[in-house]
Amino acid sequence: MDRLVPPLRLVADYHFGWVDADGADRGGGGGKLLRPALVLLSAAAADGPIERAVPAAVAVELVHNFSLLHDDLMDGDAERRHRPTAWAVFGIPHAVLAGDALLALATDLLLEASAPGERWELRSLTAAVQQLIGGQIEDVRFERRLDVTVTEWLAMAAGKTSALLACAASIGAIAVGGPGALAAALADFGAHLGLAFQLVDDLLGIWGSPRVTGKPVLADLRANKKSAPIVAALRAESPHATRLAELLAPGGLRDEEDVVLAAKLVEAAGGREWAVREAERQLAEALASLDRVTLPAAVRDDLVELARFVTARES
């Protein structure tokens, strides 16, 4: 992080939760660090020296936070982790450029790495970034549509969320020269885990406690996001779906009472139930991917525990 120019270093450090807006040390922060954990477990799964995967672990986390800085801005989210987002504190230009700087720094780290699979590490990460960006633009485009299908939503989430988790779950094995079959199975594990993660995140985006999410309750409905429960509810053939479509049309949500009604309609139309079931199915697919390869018992246990942890967040 010392490589960043001072104004952007402050924005990035604030975003990570390490400092206050004036640069004062907060003594913590950094988020869940799910993706770096996956990278290091991936290296351990290949029985390689874990330290070789550290640059990849850092790079993946930098890319994740590049996406969060831009995502907060695009969604107009003024809060993350129970405090104002970076763009709300430092302004739009600073937040955009800080995200860009983190992305460039991630590439630098992998270019400098001397691991056996360094070229493929970089290609894995850049491919994930391209898919992430593709998924993100579809997510933005969905906000103007009421006819988004479940298939379209799954494809969007596969780019926006799953691609980077698939990269994280396999890039460590690549970094230590692990076999291709192992990297492929771990990538599938990450891809399915990413979909399960996003489904749970979408459930929390409507019904989650602000204490857990760091965002206001019903936030996704207010932002007109076409999250998984909303898409599934709109596709249902029921009067609840018809009324929900009327509320989500331009000008339909007039006040907080309408937002609360929309959440009830999503549930009545089966959107919440579908998202819960699909999250469980994707988690099962993720765990099944681990059965395709032989893993050290301790590593497999850690991957299973991590997967269950991130898909069992409170609502």
C-alpha positions as CSV (number, residue, x, y, z in Angstrom):
1,M,0.0,0.0,0.0
2,D,3.0,2.3,0.5
3,R,3.3,2.4,-3.3
4,L,0.1,4.4,-3.7
5,V,0.4,8.2,-3.8
6,P,-0.5,9.7,-0.4
7,P,-4.0,11.1,-1.3
8,L,-5.1,7.7,-2.7
9,R,-3.3,5.8,0.1
10,L,-5.5,7.6,2.6
11,V,-8.7,6.8,0.7
12,A,-7.7,3.1,0.4
13,D,-6.7,2.8,4.0
14,Y,-10.0,4.4,5.1
15,H,-11.9,2.0,2.8
16,F,-10.2,-1.0,4.3
17,G,-11.2,0.3,7.8
18,W,-7.6,0.8,9.0
19,V,-7.9,4.6,9.5
20,D,-10.4,7.4,10.0
21,A,-11.0,10.0,7.4
22,D,-8.2,12.1,9.0
23,G,-5.7,9.3,8.8
24,A,-5.9,8.3,12.5
25,D,-5.2,4.6,13.1
26,R,-8.4,2.7,14.0
27,G,-6.6,-0.5,15.1
28,G,-8.5,-2.9,13.0
29,G,-10.6,-3.3,9.8
30,G,-9.8,-5.1,6.6
31,G,-13.1,-7.0,6.2
32,K,-13.7,-10.8,6.2
33,L,-10.6,-11.6,4.1
34,L,-12.5,-14.5,2.6
35,R,-10.7,-14.4,-0.8
36,P,-7.1,-14.4,0.6
37,A,-8.1,-17.3,2.8
38,L,-9.3,-19.2,-0.2
39,V,-6.0,-18.4,-2.1
40,L,-3.9,-19.8,0.8
41,L,-6.1,-22.8,1.3
42,S,-5.8,-23.4,-2.5
43,A,-2.0,-23.5,-2.2
44,A,-2.2,-25.8,0.8
45,A,-4.5,-28.1,-1.2
46,A,-1.7,-28.5,-3.8
47,D,0.7,-29.3,-0.9
48,G,2.9,-26.3,-2.0
49,P,4.8,-23.7,0.0
50,I,2.0,-21.3,1.0
51,E,4.3,-18.3,1.1
52,R,4.5,-18.5,-2.7
53,A,0.8,-17.7,-2.9
54,V,0.9,-14.6,-0.7
55,P,1.3,-12.2,-3.6
56,A,-1.7,-13.8,-5.3
57,A,-3.7,-13.6,-2.0
58,V,-3.0,-9.9,-1.7
59,A,-3.7,-9.3,-5.4
60,V,-7.1,-11.0,-5.2
61,E,-8.1,-8.9,-2.1
62,L,-6.9,-5.7,-3.9
63,V,-9.1,-6.5,-6.9
64,H,-12.1,-7.3,-4.6
65,N,-11.7,-3.9,-2.9
66,F,-11.3,-2.1,-6.3
67,S,-14.7,-3.5,-7.2
68,L,-16.2,-2.5,-3.8
69,L,-15.0,1.1,-4.2
70,H,-16.6,1.4,-7.6
71,D,-19.7,-0.7,-6.6
72,D,-20.5,1.6,-3.7
73,L,-20.4,4.6,-6.1
74,M,-22.5,3.0,-8.8
75,D,-25.1,1.9,-6.3
76,G,-25.1,5.2,-4.5
77,D,-24.4,3.4,-1.2
78,A,-23.5,5.9,1.5
79,E,-22.6,3.2,4.1
80,R,-20.3,0.2,4.3
81,R,-19.3,-1.7,7.4
82,H,-21.4,0.7,9.6
83,R,-19.7,3.9,8.4
84,P,-19.7,6.3,5.4
85,T,-18.3,4.9,2.2
86,A,-15.1,6.3,0.7
87,W,-16.8,8.2,-2.0
88,A,-19.2,9.8,0.5
89,V,-16.2,11.0,2.5
90,F,-13.6,11.9,-0.1
91,G,-15.7,12.5,-3.2
92,I,-16.3,10.6,-6.4
93,P,-13.0,11.3,-8.2
94,H,-10.9,10.1,-5.2
95,A,-12.9,6.9,-4.8
96,V,-12.7,6.1,-8.5
97,L,-9.0,6.7,-8.7
98,A,-8.3,4.8,-5.5
99,G,-10.1,1.8,-7.0
100,D,-8.1,2.1,-10.2
101,A,-4.9,2.3,-8.2
102,L,-5.7,-0.9,-6.3
103,L,-6.4,-2.8,-9.6
104,A,-3.1,-1.6,-11.0
105,L,-1.3,-2.6,-7.8
106,A,-2.7,-6.1,-8.0
107,T,-1.3,-6.6,-11.4
108,D,2.1,-5.3,-10.3
109,L,2.2,-7.8,-7.5
110,L,1.6,-10.7,-9.8
111,L,4.1,-9.5,-12.4
112,E,6.7,-9.4,-9.7
113,A,5.9,-12.9,-8.4
114,S,8.4,-15.6,-9.1
115,A,6.1,-18.5,-8.5
116,P,6.2,-21.4,-11.1
117,G,2.7,-20.5,-12.4
118,E,3.2,-16.7,-12.4
119,R,2.0,-16.2,-16.0
120,W,-1.2,-18.2,-15.4
121,E,-1.8,-16.5,-12.1
122,L,-1.9,-13.2,-13.9
123,R,-4.1,-14.5,-16.7
124,S,-6.5,-16.1,-14.1
125,L,-6.8,-12.8,-12.3
126,T,-7.3,-10.6,-15.4
127,A,-9.9,-13.0,-16.8
128,A,-11.8,-12.9,-13.5
129,V,-11.6,-9.0,-13.6
130,Q,-13.1,-9.0,-17.1
131,Q,-15.9,-11.3,-16.0
132,L,-16.5,-9.2,-12.8
133,I,-16.8,-6.1,-14.9
134,G,-19.2,-7.8,-17.3
135,G,-21.4,-9.0,-14.5
136,Q,-21.3,-5.6,-12.9
137,I,-22.6,-3.8,-16.0
138,E,-25.4,-6.3,-16.4
139,D,-26.4,-5.7,-12.7
140,V,-26.6,-2.0,-13.5
141,R,-28.6,-2.6,-16.7
142,F,-31.0,-4.9,-14.8
143,E,-32.1,-1.9,-12.7
144,R,-34.1,-0.5,-15.7
145,R,-35.8,-3.9,-16.4
146,L,-38.7,-5.8,-15.0
147,D,-38.3,-8.8,-17.3
148,V,-35.0,-10.1,-16.0
149,T,-35.1,-13.9,-16.0
150,V,-33.6,-16.2,-13.4
151,T,-31.2,-17.5,-16.0
152,E,-30.0,-14.0,-16.7
153,W,-29.6,-13.3,-13.0
154,L,-27.4,-16.5,-12.6
155,A,-25.2,-15.5,-15.5
156,M,-24.8,-12.0,-14.1
157,A,-23.9,-13.3,-10.6
158,A,-21.5,-15.8,-12.1
159,G,-19.5,-12.8,-13.4
160,K,-20.1,-10.2,-10.7
161,T,-19.4,-12.5,-7.7
162,S,-18.4,-16.0,-8.7
163,A,-15.6,-15.2,-11.1
164,L,-13.3,-13.7,-8.5
165,L,-14.1,-16.4,-5.9
166,A,-13.4,-19.1,-8.5
167,C,-10.1,-17.4,-9.2
168,A,-9.3,-17.1,-5.4
169,A,-10.1,-20.8,-4.9
170,S,-7.7,-21.9,-7.6
171,I,-5.0,-19.3,-8.1
172,G,-3.1,-20.5,-5.0
173,A,-2.8,-24.0,-6.5
174,I,-1.6,-22.4,-9.8
175,A,1.0,-20.3,-7.9
176,V,2.6,-23.4,-6.4
177,G,2.5,-25.4,-9.6
178,G,-0.3,-27.7,-8.6
179,P,-2.0,-30.0,-11.2
180,G,-4.6,-28.7,-13.6
181,A,-7.3,-31.1,-12.4
182,L,-7.0,-29.8,-8.9
183,A,-7.1,-26.1,-9.9
184,A,-10.2,-26.9,-12.1
185,A,-12.0,-28.6,-9.2
186,L,-11.2,-25.8,-6.8
187,A,-12.3,-23.2,-9.4
188,D,-15.7,-25.0,-9.6
189,F,-15.9,-25.0,-5.8
190,G,-15.3,-21.2,-5.8
191,A,-17.8,-20.6,-8.6
192,H,-20.6,-22.4,-6.9
193,L,-19.7,-20.9,-3.6
194,G,-19.8,-17.5,-5.2
195,L,-23.4,-18.0,-6.4
196,A,-24.4,-19.2,-2.9
197,F,-22.7,-16.2,-1.4
198,Q,-24.5,-13.8,-3.7
199,L,-27.9,-15.4,-3.1
200,V,-27.4,-15.0,0.7
201,D,-26.2,-11.5,0.1
202,D,-29.3,-10.7,-1.8
203,L,-31.5,-12.1,0.9
204,L,-29.7,-9.9,3.4
205,G,-30.1,-7.0,1.0
206,I,-33.8,-7.1,1.7
207,W,-34.3,-8.7,5.0
208,G,-30.9,-8.5,6.7
209,S,-30.3,-6.7,9.9
210,P,-28.3,-3.4,9.6
211,R,-26.2,-4.8,12.4
212,V,-25.1,-7.6,10.1
213,T,-25.1,-5.9,6.7
214,G,-23.9,-2.4,7.6
215,K,-26.7,-1.1,5.4
216,P,-30.3,0.0,6.0
217,V,-33.0,-2.7,5.9
218,L,-34.8,-3.1,2.5
219,A,-31.8,-1.3,0.9
220,D,-31.9,-3.3,-2.4
221,L,-35.6,-2.5,-3.0
222,R,-35.0,1.2,-2.4
223,A,-32.1,1.1,-4.9
224,N,-34.3,-0.8,-7.5
225,K,-31.8,-3.7,-7.6
226,K,-32.9,-6.8,-9.4
227,S,-31.6,-9.1,-6.8
228,A,-32.3,-12.9,-6.8
229,P,-35.4,-12.9,-4.6
230,I,-36.9,-10.0,-6.6
231,V,-36.2,-11.6,-10.0
232,A,-37.7,-14.9,-8.8
233,A,-40.8,-13.2,-7.4
234,L,-41.3,-11.2,-10.6
235,R,-41.2,-14.4,-12.7
236,A,-43.9,-16.1,-10.6
237,E,-47.3,-16.4,-12.1
238,S,-49.4,-14.9,-9.3
239,P,-51.2,-11.7,-8.4
240,H,-48.4,-11.0,-6.0
241,A,-45.9,-10.8,-8.9
242,T,-48.2,-8.6,-10.9
243,R,-48.6,-6.1,-8.0
244,L,-44.9,-6.2,-7.3
245,A,-44.2,-5.3,-11.0
246,E,-46.5,-2.3,-10.6
247,L,-44.6,-1.2,-7.5
248,L,-41.2,-1.6,-9.1
249,A,-42.1,0.2,-12.3
250,P,-40.8,3.8,-12.6
251,G,-42.6,6.0,-10.0
252,G,-44.2,3.0,-8.3
253,L,-42.4,3.2,-5.0
254,R,-43.7,6.5,-3.6
255,D,-42.9,6.1,0.1
256,E,-41.6,3.8,2.8
257,E,-44.9,2.1,3.0
258,D,-44.6,1.0,-0.6
259,V,-41.1,-0.3,0.0
260,V,-42.4,-2.4,3.0
261,L,-45.3,-3.7,0.8
262,A,-42.8,-4.6,-2.0
263,A,-40.8,-6.8,0.4
264,K,-43.9,-8.6,1.5
265,L,-44.9,-9.2,-2.1
266,V,-41.5,-10.6,-2.9
267,E,-41.9,-13.1,-0.1
268,A,-45.6,-13.9,-0.9
269,A,-44.6,-14.6,-4.6
270,G,-42.0,-17.1,-3.5
271,G,-38.9,-15.1,-4.1
272,R,-37.4,-15.5,-0.7
273,E,-38.1,-19.2,-0.6
274,W,-36.5,-19.7,-4.1
275,A,-33.3,-17.8,-3.1
276,V,-32.9,-19.9,0.0
277,R,-33.3,-23.2,-1.8
278,E,-31.0,-22.1,-4.6
279,A,-28.3,-21.0,-2.1
280,E,-28.5,-24.4,-0.5
281,R,-28.2,-26.1,-3.9
282,Q,-25.2,-24.0,-4.9
283,L,-23.5,-24.8,-1.6
284,A,-24.1,-28.5,-2.2
285,E,-22.6,-28.2,-5.7
286,A,-19.6,-26.4,-4.3
287,L,-18.9,-29.1,-1.7
288,A,-19.4,-31.8,-4.3
289,S,-16.6,-30.2,-6.4
290,L,-14.2,-31.1,-3.6
291,D,-15.1,-34.7,-3.9
292,R,-13.6,-34.8,-7.4
293,V,-10.0,-34.5,-6.1
294,T,-7.9,-35.8,-3.3
295,L,-7.3,-33.1,-0.7
296,P,-5.4,-33.1,2.6
297,A,-8.0,-33.8,5.2
298,A,-7.3,-30.6,7.2
299,V,-7.5,-28.4,4.0
300,R,-10.8,-30.0,3.0
301,D,-12.2,-29.4,6.4
302,D,-11.2,-25.8,6.3
303,L,-12.7,-25.3,2.9
304,V,-16.0,-26.9,4.0
305,E,-16.0,-24.8,7.2
306,L,-15.3,-21.6,5.3
307,A,-18.1,-22.4,2.7
308,R,-20.6,-23.0,5.5
309,F,-19.6,-19.9,7.3
310,V,-20.0,-17.5,4.4
311,T,-23.4,-18.9,3.5
312,A,-24.8,-19.0,7.0
313,R,-24.7,-15.3,7.7
314,E,-27.4,-14.0,10.0
315,S,-30.5,-12.4,8.5
